[in-house]
């Protein structure tokens, strides 16, 4: 395989991956589902849902922590999904070790 074909194939894979990232949606949660977020493959927040029972003016810090934890959970899930997709794509290139 020559270098030009490899570069072309890599560019096509990158374009395909970008499209898949745009279409991917992942949910993350914290507090047993008390806070749920939805992000896309680019890790852009699409939706935030908060159970009314967790809303208390006396414990804003807990709510903030739950939101951060839910977003981090969703981002971790996006990373896992993309790693899985990338592994499948790169494995098809016949590169050693993949």
Secondary structure by P-SEA (a helix, b strand, c coil): ccaaaaaaaaaaaaaaaaaaaaabbbbbbcccccbbbbbccccccccccccccccccccaaaaaaaaaaaaaaaaaaaaaaaaaaaaaaaaaaccccc
